[in-house]
């Protein structure tokens, strides 16, 4: 028994939304419900997951555009790192920049910082502050997995040319918070296919 997960690739930017749950209790969390909320909730029902909270890895538009809808329909609290709250409040401007319709800004119910523990059922994930792609990017690490938002991808890394981004800070986050993990840890990124720490350590051109 341990953590189970499922992902849906949603929205115009092909963002991965994640449903994570405890295999034994079915208690779970929803990570980055950026779009296609109907499809996400249908998958939640299929797995019979009892969602307890929404976690936002970072507040770029593709990860948060329809988070308010998910929050309202599920009636569960939403958490984010405080340093990305300005981005969250800037959803309308982000949406206009990309020509996307937008709804209300999600209500932040709590803030996550380095070392916080997110528990659901018998699963516990530790919050790691991994800035560089955005000032408040976080990764959730535990149970042999790392849910990393747009910090690290298969054979790539997050872009750093957006406001608040920094290549040097991002590389430091990856080296200090992710590459210190065992090779077997499965990486669940915000875009693209899942990978492992070991694969990225050996093959990611940005980390050589």
KARA-V98801 format. One record per backbone hydrogen bond with DSSP energy under -0.5 kcal/mol. CO is the residue of the C=O (numbers start at 0). NH is the residue of the N-H. If there is no record, write none. Layout:
CO,NH ; CO,NH
This chain:
1,22 ; 3,20 ; 5,18 ; 7,9 ; 7,16 ; 9,14 ; 10,13 ; 14,9 ; 14,16 ; 16,7 ; 17,19 ; 17,30 ; 18,5 ; 19,28 ; 20,3 ; 20,22 ; 21,25 ; 25,49 ; 26,21 ; 27,51 ; 27,52 ; 28,19 ; 29,31 ; 29,54 ; 30,17 ; 31,33 ; 33,65 ; 35,39 ; 36,40 ; 37,41 ; 38,42 ; 39,43 ; 40,44 ; 41,45 ; 42,46 ; 43,47 ; 43,48 ; 44,47 ; 48,50 ; 49,27 ; 51,76 ; 52,29 ; 53,78 ; 54,31 ; 54,56 ; 56,137 ; 59,62 ; 59,63 ; 60,63 ; 60,64 ; 63,66 ; 64,102 ; 65,69 ; 66,70 ; 67,71 ; 68,72 ; 69,73 ; 70,74 ; 70,75 ; 76,53 ; 77,108 ; 77,109 ; 78,55 ; 79,111 ; 80,83 ; 81,84 ; 83,87 ; 84,88 ; 85,89 ; 86,89 ; 87,90 ; 89,93 ; 90,94 ; 91,95 ; 92,96 ; 93,97 ; 94,98 ; 94,99 ; 95,98 ; 106,108 ; 109,79 ; 112,115 ; 115,126 ; 116,118 ; 117,124 ; 119,122 ; 122,119 ; 124,117 ; 125,140 ; 126,114 ; 127,129 ; 127,138 ; 131,165 ; 133,131 ; 133,136 ; 136,129 ; 138,127 ; 138,140 ; 139,146 ; 140,125 ; 141,144 ; 143,185 ; 144,141 ; 145,147 ; 145,187 ; 146,139 ; 147,150 ; 148,189 ; 150,157 ; 152,154 ; 152,155 ; 155,152 ; 161,164 ; 165,169 ; 166,170 ; 167,171 ; 168,172 ; 169,173 ; 170,174 ; 171,175 ; 172,176 ; 172,177 ; 173,177 ; 173,178 ; 177,180 ; 181,184 ; 182,197 ; 184,196 ; 185,145 ; 185,187 ; 186,188 ; 186,194 ; 187,147 ; 187,148 ; 189,15 ; 194,186 ; 195,199 ; 196,200 ; 197,201 ; 198,202 ; 199,203 ; 202,204 ; 203,206 ; 204,207
